[in-house]
Each structure stands twice: as C-alpha cells, then as structure tokens.
C-alpha cells in the first residue's frame, strides 16, 4: 500500500422519494471521487432515501433489502469497474421481522469485504430507530480491505468513545462514520451551533484518544416529517475528516452537495502514538466498571 491513502466522501441530499434516483446520486459521487484518484469512497447513512425514522410506520419495512442484494450488486459492479473500495449504509432485511442498520464494504474487485451492524440505536423525537433496527451483533470488528483495516461505525455510534476505542484496539487504521444527523428547525441558532460543535468535537476526540484519522459523512437538506407533527429535520452536513491529533484535514458546509477528497498519511498514526502513547498507559486493570450501566 502507498504511504498516502486518497479517500473520497459524498455529502449528498437523500430526500428524493425514489431510491433509484438517490442511488444514482451516490453512484455519480463515487465516480467523481474515483476520477480525482480516490481509492476509498464513503457514503452517508441510509443514502437510498429520506430518513424514514422520523415516524413509526410498518410500511417502511418494505424499504429493507437483503445483503447481498440489489443495492450491493450495483455498488459491487461499480467498485469493480472503478477499482475502488466503497463503504455504504443500507437498511438490511436479515429475516422476516428482523432488520438492521448496516454498513457494507465492497472491495475493489467487487466482492463483499464485510459489514457492520449499527450497535447503538437511538430512540429520540424524530429519530425513532429502535422501532426499525435490531442492535448489531457483529461487535466492533474492523473490516480488512486492500486499503487497510476499516473501523466502520454508524451515526449514533459517534457519541460513544467505547466503540471507537474497541475498533482501535482491534487494529483499525481509520474510523469511518456514515451519518444522518441534523437540527430541529424550531431550535434557536445558539442551540443548533452547540449541537453541531458537540458532534464535531466528540469525533475529533476519538481521533486524538486513539491516534487515528476519523471521517464523518453526513447528508444535507431539509426532510419533512411525514406525520406533520414536527417541522422535520434539517440535516446539517458538515462532513469532515480529522487527523490523529484531531486536526481538520477537510470540512464541508451545511448547504452544499459535494464530493470531498482528502489525503490520509498512513504514517501519521505511528508517529503520533509514539509521542502520545495512550494505548501504552491505559490502566486496563482498573476499568471493570465500564461494563456496568452505572456505578450506584
């Protein structure tokens, strides 16, 4: 592998009701990234359509598909054609009545390198994911690819340092987060900015604490609440990449669909971990309390 990994990620709107059109937007983004030299391309969470978890609706389960399935077939064909590794996020139908929020990794030869099922499942106003998704059961295991060991996590996992740490301890070369997160349009501007900066800061903290690059790929655009009970969600974009000291490598805004390209220096993690050896100094003999819900 080269010393530098060129990575592309696609910040896109996903609000079109037709999954085929959303998929075409994703495929075009992958093509654009590959044309700029990307070896690895990351897509946002559940990029095939509107974020359906704003309401609880049994009809939405019809959106799910098996893995491998139709969408992985399209992505695999493009991975083979372009010679790139693709990370995508899908609504997985595992069995009747059993569904997951799943990220898939397609190798550059078109094979399925692996998948990760979202572990942390939120249940908040506008984000009723527990209705749809069974918690993941594949653990925090990096996926081996021709471009390195990918620590793939999904959206709500972004807030949990334990998830990032376990991926790092299992040898991940970088952390990747397909994401769908945004503002309640009724929130005041100050609250919106606090939420956004908290989201950015916690992920930069994962980069620092583990000495790893972190890449978060979010969707953009306003999506209405189908029930009409809320003003919907304005997805805040701000997709970014950070280096192993939390330094910004690139960052998008909250308005534009765009393909971001970033060069990841594979040597930086080794260099940073030598001067900040956090893994060496962990007191693993004293962390038993982390397996408890609360120490009361």
C-alpha positions as CSV (number, residue, x, y, z in Angstrom):
1,X,0.0,0.0,0.0
2,X,1.1,3.6,-0.7
3,X,2.1,5.9,2.2
4,X,-0.9,8.1,1.4
5,X,-4.5,6.9,1.1
6,X,-6.7,9.1,-1.1
7,X,-10.2,9.0,0.3
8,X,-13.4,10.4,-1.1
9,X,-16.7,11.0,0.7
10,X,-20.0,12.1,-0.7
11,X,-22.1,14.7,1.1
12,X,-25.5,14.4,-0.6
13,X,-29.2,15.2,-0.1
14,X,-31.2,12.0,0.1
15,X,-34.7,13.4,0.3
16,X,-35.9,12.1,-3.1
17,X,-38.7,9.5,-2.6
18,X,-37.3,7.4,-5.5
19,X,-34.5,5.1,-4.2
20,X,-33.2,4.7,-7.7
21,X,-32.5,8.5,-8.1
22,X,-30.8,8.7,-4.7
23,X,-28.7,5.7,-5.6
24,X,-27.8,7.3,-8.9
25,X,-26.6,10.4,-7.0
26,X,-24.4,8.2,-4.8
27,X,-23.0,6.4,-7.9
28,X,-22.2,9.7,-9.6
29,X,-20.5,10.8,-6.4
30,X,-18.4,7.7,-6.3
31,X,-17.4,8.2,-10.0
32,X,-16.4,11.8,-9.3
33,X,-14.3,10.7,-6.3
34,X,-12.6,8.0,-8.3
35,X,-11.9,10.4,-11.2
36,X,-10.0,12.5,-8.6
37,X,-7.9,9.5,-7.6
38,X,-9.9,8.2,-4.6
39,X,-9.1,4.6,-3.6
40,X,-11.8,4.5,-0.9
41,X,-15.2,6.2,-1.0
42,X,-17.7,6.7,1.9
43,X,-21.4,7.4,1.5
44,X,-23.9,8.9,4.1
45,X,-26.1,6.8,6.4
46,X,-29.2,5.2,4.7
47,X,-28.4,7.2,1.5
48,X,-31.1,5.5,-0.6
49,X,-33.9,7.7,0.6
50,X,-35.5,10.1,3.1
51,X,-34.7,9.4,6.7
52,X,-37.8,7.3,7.5
53,X,-37.2,7.1,11.2
54,X,-38.9,10.4,11.9
55,X,-42.1,8.3,12.3
56,X,-43.0,4.7,13.2
57,X,-44.7,3.2,10.2
58,X,-44.7,-0.6,9.5
59,X,-44.9,0.1,5.8
60,X,-41.4,1.4,5.9
61,X,-40.0,-2.1,6.5
62,X,-40.7,-2.7,2.8
63,X,-37.7,-0.4,2.1
64,X,-35.3,-3.0,3.6
65,X,-33.3,-5.4,1.4
66,X,-31.1,-8.4,2.0
67,X,-27.3,-8.2,1.9
68,X,-26.1,-9.3,-0.6
69,X,-28.9,-7.8,-2.5
70,X,-29.8,-5.3,-5.3
71,X,-28.0,-2.3,-4.0
72,X,-24.9,-4.2,-3.0
73,X,-25.0,-5.6,-6.6
74,X,-24.9,-2.1,-8.1
75,X,-22.2,-1.0,-5.7
76,X,-20.1,-4.1,-6.3
77,X,-20.2,-3.6,-10.1
78,X,-19.1,0.0,-9.7
79,X,-16.3,-1.0,-7.3
80,X,-15.0,-3.5,-9.8
81,X,-15.3,-1.1,-12.7
82,X,-13.5,1.8,-11.0
83,X,-11.1,-0.3,-8.8
84,X,-12.2,1.4,-5.6
85,X,-13.3,0.3,-2.1
86,X,-16.8,1.6,-1.3
87,X,-18.5,1.9,2.2
88,X,-22.3,2.3,2.0
89,X,-25.1,2.2,4.5
90,X,-28.2,0.1,4.0
91,X,-31.5,-0.9,5.7
92,X,-30.8,-4.6,6.0
93,X,-33.6,-7.3,5.9
94,X,-32.0,-10.2,7.7
95,X,-35.2,-12.3,8.2
96,X,-38.9,-11.6,8.3
97,X,-39.4,-9.1,11.2
98,X,-35.6,-8.8,11.8
99,X,-33.9,-5.7,10.4
100,X,-30.6,-3.8,10.9
101,X,-29.0,-0.5,10.1
102,X,-26.0,-2.0,8.3
103,X,-22.8,-0.6,6.7
104,X,-21.3,-2.7,3.9
105,X,-17.8,-2.6,2.5
106,X,-17.3,-3.6,-1.2
107,X,-13.7,-4.5,-2.2
108,X,-12.2,-3.1,-5.4
109,X,-12.7,-6.5,-7.1
110,X,-16.5,-6.3,-6.4
111,X,-16.5,-8.7,-3.5
112,X,-18.2,-8.1,-0.2
113,X,-15.3,-7.4,2.2
114,X,-17.6,-7.3,5.2
115,X,-20.4,-5.5,7.0
116,X,-21.0,-3.8,10.3
117,X,-24.4,-3.6,12.0
118,X,-25.1,-0.4,13.9
119,X,-24.7,-1.1,17.7
120,X,-26.1,1.9,19.4
121,X,-29.7,2.5,18.4
122,X,-31.3,5.9,19.4
123,X,-35.0,6.5,20.3
124,X,-35.5,10.2,20.4
125,X,-38.0,12.7,18.9
126,X,-37.6,12.4,15.2
127,X,-35.1,9.5,15.4
128,X,-37.3,6.5,16.3
129,X,-34.7,3.9,15.2
130,X,-35.5,1.3,17.9
131,X,-38.8,0.7,16.1
132,X,-36.9,-0.3,13.0
133,X,-33.5,-1.6,13.9
134,X,-32.3,-4.5,15.9
135,X,-29.0,-3.7,17.7
136,X,-25.9,-5.1,15.9
137,X,-24.5,-8.4,16.8
138,X,-21.2,-8.4,14.9
139,X,-19.2,-6.5,17.5
140,X,-16.7,-3.8,16.9
141,X,-14.5,-5.5,14.3
142,X,-12.5,-3.7,11.7
143,X,-13.0,-4.9,8.1
144,X,-9.9,-5.9,6.2
145,X,-9.6,-4.4,2.8
146,X,-6.9,-3.7,0.2
147,X,-6.7,-0.1,1.5
148,X,-6.4,-1.1,5.2
149,X,-8.4,-2.2,8.2
150,X,-11.5,0.0,8.2
151,X,-13.2,0.8,11.6
152,X,-16.7,1.3,10.3
153,X,-19.3,2.7,12.7
154,X,-22.6,4.3,12.1
155,X,-24.1,7.7,13.2
156,X,-25.3,7.3,16.8
157,X,-22.1,5.3,17.4
158,X,-20.3,8.6,17.0
159,X,-21.0,9.6,20.6
160,X,-19.5,6.5,22.2
161,X,-15.8,6.5,23.0
162,X,-16.0,2.8,23.8
163,X,-16.9,2.0,20.2
164,X,-14.0,4.0,18.8
165,X,-11.6,2.5,21.4
166,X,-12.6,-1.1,20.6
167,X,-12.1,-0.5,16.9
168,X,-8.7,1.0,17.6
169,X,-7.7,-1.9,19.9
170,X,-8.7,-4.4,17.2
171,X,-6.2,-2.7,14.8
172,X,-8.4,-0.3,12.8
173,X,-6.3,2.0,10.6
174,X,-9.0,4.7,10.5
175,X,-12.6,5.3,11.7
176,X,-15.4,5.9,9.3
177,X,-18.9,7.1,10.2
178,X,-21.8,7.2,7.7
179,X,-24.2,9.7,9.3
180,X,-27.7,11.2,9.1
181,X,-28.0,13.9,11.8
182,X,-29.5,17.4,11.8
183,X,-31.3,20.2,13.5
184,X,-34.8,20.7,14.6
185,X,-35.7,23.8,12.6
186,X,-37.5,25.2,15.7
187,X,-34.3,25.2,17.8
188,X,-32.7,28.6,18.2
189,X,-29.4,29.3,16.4
190,X,-27.3,29.1,19.5
191,X,-28.6,25.6,20.3
192,X,-28.0,24.5,16.8
193,X,-24.4,25.6,17.0
194,X,-23.9,23.9,20.3
195,X,-25.2,20.6,18.9
196,X,-23.1,20.8,15.8
197,X,-19.9,21.7,17.6
198,X,-20.5,18.9,20.2
199,X,-20.8,16.4,17.3
200,X,-17.6,17.6,15.7
201,X,-15.7,17.8,19.0
202,X,-16.6,14.3,20.2
203,X,-15.4,12.8,17.0
204,X,-12.2,14.8,16.9
205,X,-11.7,13.5,20.5
206,X,-11.9,9.9,19.2
207,X,-9.2,10.7,16.7
208,X,-7.0,12.2,19.5
209,X,-7.6,9.5,22.1
210,X,-6.9,6.7,19.6
211,X,-4.3,8.3,17.3
212,X,-6.4,7.6,14.2
213,X,-7.9,9.5,11.3
214,X,-11.7,10.0,11.6
215,X,-14.0,10.6,8.7
216,X,-17.7,11.5,9.1
217,X,-20.0,11.7,6.0
218,X,-23.4,13.3,6.7
219,X,-26.4,14.0,4.5
220,X,-27.8,17.5,3.9
221,X,-31.1,19.2,3.2
222,X,-34.5,19.6,4.9
223,X,-36.7,16.5,5.1
224,X,-40.3,16.9,6.2
225,X,-41.9,14.9,9.0
226,X,-44.4,12.6,7.1
227,X,-46.8,12.8,10.1
228,X,-46.8,16.6,10.1
229,X,-46.4,16.6,13.9
230,X,-42.9,18.3,13.7
231,X,-41.1,20.7,11.4
232,X,-38.9,17.8,10.2
233,X,-35.1,17.7,10.2
234,X,-32.6,20.0,8.6
235,X,-29.6,17.7,8.1
236,X,-26.5,19.8,8.9
237,X,-23.9,18.4,6.5
238,X,-20.5,19.5,7.8
239,X,-18.9,16.2,6.7
240,X,-15.3,16.3,7.7
241,X,-12.0,14.4,8.1
242,X,-9.7,14.8,11.0
243,X,-6.1,13.5,11.5
244,X,-4.8,11.6,14.5
245,X,-4.3,14.7,16.6
246,X,-7.8,15.9,15.8
247,X,-6.6,18.4,13.1
248,X,-9.1,19.1,10.4
249,X,-8.0,17.7,7.0
250,X,-11.1,18.9,5.2
251,X,-14.7,20.0,6.1
252,X,-17.8,20.7,4.1
253,X,-20.6,23.3,4.9
254,X,-24.2,22.8,5.8
255,X,-25.7,23.7,2.4
256,X,-23.8,22.1,-0.5
257,X,-23.8,18.7,-2.1
258,X,-20.2,17.9,-2.8
259,X,-17.6,15.2,-3.0
260,X,-14.7,15.8,-0.7
261,X,-11.3,14.3,-1.3
262,X,-8.6,14.0,1.4
263,X,-5.2,12.5,1.6
264,X,-4.6,10.3,4.6
265,X,-1.0,9.9,5.6
266,X,-0.8,6.3,6.8
267,X,2.4,7.1,8.8
268,X,0.9,9.7,11.0
269,X,-0.8,7.3,13.4
270,X,2.5,5.6,14.2
271,X,4.3,9.0,14.6
272,X,1.5,10.4,16.9
273,X,1.2,7.3,19.0
274,X,5.0,7.4,19.7
275,X,4.7,10.8,21.3
276,X,1.3,10.3,22.8
277,X,1.3,6.6,23.8
278,X,-2.3,6.5,25.2
279,X,-2.6,2.8,24.4
280,X,0.5,2.0,26.4
281,X,-0.7,3.9,29.5
282,X,-4.2,2.6,29.7
283,X,-5.0,1.1,33.2
284,X,-6.9,-1.9,31.9
285,X,-6.7,-3.5,35.4
286,X,-8.9,-0.7,36.7
287,X,-11.6,-0.4,34.1
288,X,-14.0,-3.1,35.2
289,X,-16.7,-0.5,36.0
290,X,-17.0,0.2,32.2
291,X,-19.1,-3.0,31.9
292,X,-21.7,-1.6,34.3
293,X,-24.6,0.6,33.3
294,X,-24.0,2.9,36.2
295,X,-21.9,2.7,39.4
296,X,-24.5,3.1,42.0
